[in-house]
Amino acid sequence: QVQVVESGGGSVQAGGSLTLSCAASGRTFGMGWFRQAPGKDREFVAAISWAGSSSDYADSVKGRFTISRDNAENTVLLQMNSLNPEDTAVYYCAARTRFTRLARTRSSEYDFWGQGTQVTVSS
């Protein structure tokens, strides 16, 4: 089975940037990021296919976040710019082992999940 580990979370001032990293122990055909803020349901953030030719973003982060893959290292990155307090949440990396050509935006489409990493944005 695939092991998924996130890193790169922390605290940052509003307007700042953070980069999250997710490492998978095996082949994945899709990877994505979800987040859960206090008192809120888990929501989709960004996703990318294995080839990197298909990606998708939540409207709330479009234009500020960028997702990318390094298949040689089995990793996915989430570059987060122009952060605001509404981005404060636990961020989870998800991996899909079933074949797909597309980025997947639903949590039910993923097989393995990381433990999560906290991102806190202060004003």
C-alpha positions in Angstrom: 0.0 0.0 0.0 1.0 3.6 -0.6 2.3 5.7 2.3 1.6 9.4 2.1 3.5 12.0 4.2 3.0 15.8 4.1 5.4 18.5 5.3 6.0 22.2 5.1 3.1 23.5 7.2 3.6 26.4 9.7 2.6 29.9 10.6 2.8 32.9 8.3 1.7 36.5 8.1 -1.2 37.4 5.8 0.2 38.0 2.3 3.0 35.6 2.8 3.8 32.3 1.1 4.3 28.6 2.1 5.1 25.5 0.1 3.7 22.2 1.1 5.3 18.9 0.1 3.8 15.4 -0.1 5.8 12.3 -0.6 4.2 9.0 -1.7 5.9 5.6 -1.3 4.6 4.2 -4.6 3.1 4.9 -8.0 0.1 7.2 -8.0 -2.0 8.2 -10.9 -3.5 11.2 -9.2 -2.7 13.3 -6.2 -4.5 16.2 -4.5 -4.8 18.5 -1.6 -7.7 19.0 0.7 -8.1 21.1 3.8 -10.3 21.3 6.9 -10.7 24.5 8.9 -12.1 24.7 12.4 -15.9 24.0 12.4 -15.9 23.3 8.6 -16.1 20.3 6.5 -13.1 19.0 4.5 -12.9 20.8 1.2 -11.1 20.3 -2.1 -8.1 22.6 -2.7 -6.1 21.3 -5.8 -5.4 18.2 -7.7 -3.1 16.9 -10.5 -2.8 13.9 -12.7 0.3 11.7 -12.9 1.4 13.2 -16.2 0.8 16.7 -14.9 -1.3 17.6 -18.0 -4.5 17.8 -16.0 -5.0 20.0 -12.9 -7.8 21.6 -11.0 -8.2 24.2 -8.3 -10.9 25.3 -5.9 -12.3 28.8 -6.9 -11.1 30.1 -3.5 -7.4 29.4 -4.3 -7.3 29.8 -8.0 -4.6 32.2 -9.1 -2.9 32.0 -5.7 -2.0 28.3 -5.3 0.0 26.2 -7.8 0.2 22.4 -7.7 3.0 20.4 -9.4 4.5 16.9 -9.5 7.9 15.5 -9.5 7.3 11.9 -10.6 11.0 10.9 -10.3 10.7 11.6 -6.6 7.0 10.6 -6.2 6.2 14.0 -4.7 3.6 16.7 -5.2 4.1 20.3 -4.2 1.5 23.0 -3.3 2.9 26.5 -3.7 0.6 28.9 -1.7 1.0 32.6 -2.3 -0.9 35.6 -1.0 -2.2 33.7 2.0 -5.0 35.1 4.1 -6.5 34.0 7.4 -9.3 32.2 5.6 -6.6 29.7 4.4 -5.9 28.6 7.9 -6.7 24.9 8.1 -5.2 21.4 8.4 -4.0 20.5 4.9 -4.2 16.8 3.8 -2.5 15.2 0.9 -4.4 12.4 -0.9 -3.1 9.8 -3.4 -5.1 7.7 -6.0 -3.7 4.4 -7.1 -6.5 3.5 -9.6 -5.7 4.7 -13.1 -7.0 8.0 -14.2 -6.1 10.6 -16.9 -7.7 13.5 -15.0 -7.3 15.4 -11.9 -9.8 14.3 -9.3 -11.6 16.7 -7.0 -13.7 14.4 -4.8 -12.3 12.8 -1.6 -14.0 9.5 -2.5 -11.8 9.2 -5.6 -8.7 8.8 -3.4 -7.3 5.7 -1.8 -4.7 6.9 0.7 -4.3 10.0 2.9 -1.6 11.6 4.9 -1.8 12.7 8.5 -2.2 16.4 7.7 -0.1 19.5 8.3 -1.3 22.7 10.0 -1.2 26.0 8.2 -1.9 29.1 10.2 -2.2 32.5 8.6 -2.3 35.5 11.0 -3.5 39.1 10.1 
